[in-house]
Amino acid sequence: MVWVTDHPPKSVDLDSCVTCGLCLPVCPTFRLTGDETASPRGRLAAITAVAEGRIEVDERFDEITSFCLQCRACETACPSMLPYGEVIEAARAEAVAQVPRSNQAIRRLALGRALRSPLMMRASTIEAAVLQRMDVLGSLPIVGGATAGLRRLPLPLPSARGGAWGPVDAERVILFTGCVADTWFTEIHTATVRVLLAAGYRVEAPVTQTCCGALASHSGFGSDADSMADTNISSMAGDATIVVNVAGCGAHLKAYGRYGDGGEGIAARTKDVTEIVAQAIEEGRLPTLASSGHRVVVQDPCHLEHGQKITREPRLLIEAAGYEVVDADPGGMCCGAAGLYQVDHPDTAGQLGVAKAAKIEATGVRLVASGNAGCEMQLRRYLDDGYEILHPVEIYAKALAGQKT
């Protein structure tokens, strides 16, 4: 058999590519290399060749598909609306199944098992916090570079998971806490809860929820992603809106129609936090503050701009906080974070990170808004200490509280 997984690339999706090439100029890896196989069109050609039996799923196929950042900029440019993200995830799963890597067991343990275990996440985060205080975390082999842009981890570790806030008779929303977001970025959860309470919501964070499964899915561990989806579908049952403050998690939850049993309901109820807060501002449930005379430079995470088609709402939050919006990169190149991409392809991720930092530096603005945890870490890694990088909801929450950012 050509394909061996339960959810291989679909012929109808592959056939929808008209090879027009509009994806080439927006693809970060093609723009860096000029190599057709490093473009969406080239990768689709390779996947199609496997589907037609002309080539095999081998190490070269693994290289071609794994070099993709999965930023999905090509989806925005594609006239055929080809679901490239879905196709490349399916191809990665085939590569993992048929061309196993030497470190595959460790990767699956980390992405498929550790991320869904609150105990393992807290234990590893406490260890990271200690190493951070010893100033050695960023120098660790393999993962050191990826953690260089991590926020200062608090000790003892707080957690929003299992919490409930606000009057019981208010409209209920569910806070998706995620895995690393709940242990590494708890300040964003705190700001999210504060703003949602101000908008009149009751916020609940089910204790049984788990990792969204995005990292497992992007890395080719589809069965683990399905298992995580099943857990979340059960945990977040009902009709309440699910609020997500990490762009990558939100994009994945909105694709839950492809994962688990009954995932369509989760997908339909999921909103990025900027969507729900922007709506509350426009309805008058939250205030628009007077201009502060200061500026904020906005970085659009790929999984917000391309995965969820959201660009207006983060800017509305920042403007409502009293700031002038400055666009970092109207061309929208990926910052290079892309989950574990910076571990697998550090040189390429580094080139993209340097380029994105240069775009921000050129604005002369030192306060940066980013709606994705991985992007935030990548920016902090390549910008100097004079920059403050916050989630748009944090900027709005601080403005509401009268705090100076």
N, C-alpha and C positions, 0 to 999 in steps of 0.2 A: 504494500500500500504506500502511496505517496505521502499521505498525512496519517498521523497516528494518534492525535489528540481528539477529544470529544467535540472541540469547537475550532476546526481549522479555518483558514481563510476562505471566504465565500466566493464562488465563481462570479456571482452577480456583482459583487463589489469590484473584483479584479477587472471584469469586462467593462465597467463604467469608466475606466481611465481611457481618455482619448489621446493620450500622449502629447498634449498641447504644449507642455513645458512651462505653464504659468506658475507651477510650484517651484521651479528652479531658483528664481531670484529671491524668494522668501525663505528658502531652506538654509539654515545656518551652516550645516556641514558642506553643502554644495558651494556656498559662497566662500568658505575657507579653502576648499580643496580644488574646486572646478572639476571634480570627478563625477561622472554620470552615475556611478554606482553609489555615490554618497548623496544622491538626490531622491526624493520620493518617487519620481518616475523610474529611476534606475532600480530602486528596491522593489517596486511593484513589478517591474519586468522580471526580476529574479524570482519573485514569488510565483508569478504566472508561469515561468519556465518550469518550476518544480511541479506546479499543478498539472501542467501538460505532459509531465514525464520526461522533459528534455534535459533536466539536470537533477541532481540529488540534493537533499538537505545534508550539507557537509560543512567542514570548517569555514570554507569561503562564504557559504550562505550565512553562517553564524556571524562572521565578521561584518558582512554587508548589513544585516538587520540590526546587530547590536550597536553599530556606529550611529544609528538614528537617535536623536535626543527625545523623540516623541513629543515635540513641542506643539505639533498640530497646526503650525502656521500654514501648511499646505492646504489644510481643510478650508481655511478662510479664503484662500486664493482659488480653489478648485471650482471650475464652472459646472462640473458634474456632481458636486457635493459628495464626492467619494468619502466614506467614513474611514479615512486613513488610519486614525488611531486604533480603531477596532481591528483593522487588517494587520497592522504591524505587531499588535499584542498577540494575535493568533499566530503570526509567523515566529515571534520570539518563543512562544510556547512549544512550537514544533522543533525549533533549534535546540531548546533545552532538553526536550524529550529524546531527540535523535543524535545530538552531538554534546554529550555531557562534558562539563568542564571539571578540572581537578578540584576546584574549590566549591563545587556545586552543593555539596552536603552542608557546608558551612553557610553558604548564601541562603539556602532554604531554611536552615535553622534560624537564621537572623530574620529573614523577611516573612517566612511562613509560620514561625512558631513564636519567636521572642516578641515580635511586635504585638501579638495578640495577648501576651501575658503581662498583666499589670505588675505582678511581682518581679518578673525579669526586667521590665522596663524601669521600675523604680530602683532596683538593685544596680543596674548598669548606669543609671543617671546619678545616683549617689557616688558611685566610683568616679564618674566623669567630673562631678562637682569637686571632689577631693583633688583629682589630678589638675583641674582648672586652677584651684587655689595654690597648687604647687608650681603652676606655670609650665606644665609639661604636656598638657593635653594636646596642644597643637603640634607637638613634635613626634607624636606616635606614628609608627609606620602604617601605611595604607589609609587609615581613617583620620590621621592627624590633620591633613589639609582640609578635609571635609568639615571637621569640627572647629576649625580656626575661627569661623564667623559665628560661633554659638554665643548666645546671650550668657550673661553671668547667671549660673544656675543657683537658685536659692536653697539654703539648708536651714531647717528641715524642708522637705519637699511638700508644697501644697498640691492639691488636686481638686478639679471641679467635678470629676467623675462621681456620680452618686448624689450630687447636690440638688437642692430645690430652693428657689428664691421667688418671692413675690406672693401676693394674695391668691388663695386657692380658687377664688371665683373669677380671676382675670383670664383673658385668652391665653391658652397654654402653647408654648413652643418648646421644642426639644433642642438642647445644645449638644451637638456632636463634638465630643472631646478628643476623639482620635487616640493615637498612641504617643508619638514623640511630642505632639502638640500639647498634651496634658502634662507631660513631665518637663519639657524644655521651654514651652512658651505659655506658661500659666498666666502671665500678665495679659495676654491677648484674650484669654477666656474671661479674666476678671473685668476687663474693659467691655467685652461683649455683654456680659451679664448686667453690668451697670447701665449701659445704654438701653438694653431691652427692658429693664425695669423702669427706666425713665419714660419709655414709650408706652408703658402700661401693660406689659406682658408678664405672665408667670413663666419662669424658666426652669426646666427640669433636665437633668443629665443622667439618664438611666445608668445604673451601675453595671449592668450586664452588657453594655455595648463594647465594641472592640475596634481594632484597626480597620480602616475602610477596605484595605486590600489592594490599594493602588500600587504600592511598591512591589508586592508579590506579582500582581498582574503584569506590570511593565517589564518585570524580569523574567517572565515566562512560567511562573508557578501558578497556573490557572486554577488548579484544584484547590490550592490554599486560598486564593482569592474568592472562589465560590464558597468555601467553608466560612470565611469571615463574613461574607455577604449574608449567608443564612443566619448567622448569629445576630447581625445588626437588624435584619428584617424582623426577627422575633423580638428583639429588644425595643425597637422603635415602632411597634405596631400602633395602629390607630389612625387618626386623621390630623394630628398636630403638625405644623410646619417644622421642618428640621433645619436648624440654622448651623451653617458651617463657616468657620473663619480661616480655613486653609484652602487655597484655590485648588490644589491638586486633589485633596480629599473631596471637595465639592464636585469637581468634574467627574470623579469616579462614582460618587453616590448618584449623580444624575444619569449615570450609565448603568445603574443597577438592573435595568430591564434585561441586561445580558448576563446577569449574575444571580445565582441563588434562585429560590422558588418564591415568586411573588415580589420580585424586586421592582416591578413597575411602579408600585405604590410609593416606595421610598424615593425613586427617581422623581416622581411627580411632586412630592412634598418638600424636596430639598431646595433651599435657597442659600446663596452666599449671604453672609451677614451684611454686606454693603447693599444688597438688594432690599432686604427687609428694613434696614435703617433708613435708606433713601426714601422708601415708600412712606415711612412714618414721618419723615421731615416734610415731604410733599403734602401729606395729609394734615400737617399741623400738629401732630402728636409729639414732635420733637422740634426744638427751636433752631432757627438760623441766626447765628451770632454775628455781631458787628465785625467789620473788617479789622484785623490786627495790624495790617500793613506788612505782614511777613509772607513769605512764599514757601511752598512745599513742592518738591520735584517728585513726580509720580513715575514709578516703574510698573509696567503692566505685566504681571505674571502670565506666562503662556497659557496655563490652564484656566486662567480667568478670561483673557482676551480671546483666545482661540477655542479653548475647550468649552467655555460657557457663554461666550459672546458678550462679556460684561466689561465695559470700559467707562460708561457714563457714571454709574453709581459711586465708585470710589472717589471720583472727582467731585460729585455732589456733596459727599460727606466732608471733604476737605474744604470746599467752599463754604459749607454751612458752619464749619468750625472757625471761619473768619480768615482763611488763608487764600492767597492767590495760587492757582495751579500752574505749574510749569511741567511740560512734558519732557521726559528724559530722552526718549528715543522714538520719535514718530515712525521710524522705519520698523520698529518692533522686533529687533533681533533678540533671540533667546539669551539669557544671562549665562547659561552653561551649567546651572545647578542640576536640574533634571534627575532628581532622585539620586541614584548611585552612579550616575554618569561620570561625576568628577572622580570617583574611585576607579571606574573601569577605563576611562579615557581622560586622564588628568591634563594632558597637554592641550587637547581640544577644549575641554572645559575651562582651562586657564586662559586660553586665547579669547574666548567669549566673555569670560569674567572681566578681563582687563579692558576689553572693548566697551563693555557696558559701563564700567566704572569711569572710563574716559568721557563717555557721553554725559554722565551725571556731573562729573567735575567741570565740564564745559559750561554748565548752567550757572555755576557760582552759588548754588543753593546748597545748604548744609543739612536740611531736614528732608529726609527721603521717606516716601510712603510706598510700602510693598505689601500686597495681600497674600503672600505665600511664604511659609516658613523656610523652605529651601532656598528661595530667591533671596530672602533677607540674609541668610547665612552667607550666601555667595557674595552679595554686595558688601557685607561687613568685612569679608575676607580681603576684598580688593580695594576698598576705600580706607582712608586713614582714620585715626581715632577722632578726628574733628567732625565726623558725620554722625548724625542720629538717625537710625532706621527704625521706623515704627509701622505698625499696621494702620490703615486708615481709620479703623474703629477706635484705636488707641488715641489717635490724634483728636478725634471728635470727642471721646470720653474725657480727655484731659482739658479740652476747651470748655466742655460743660462744667467741669469741676473748678474751672478758673485757674487751672495749673498752667504754668509756663512750660512750653515744649522747646 
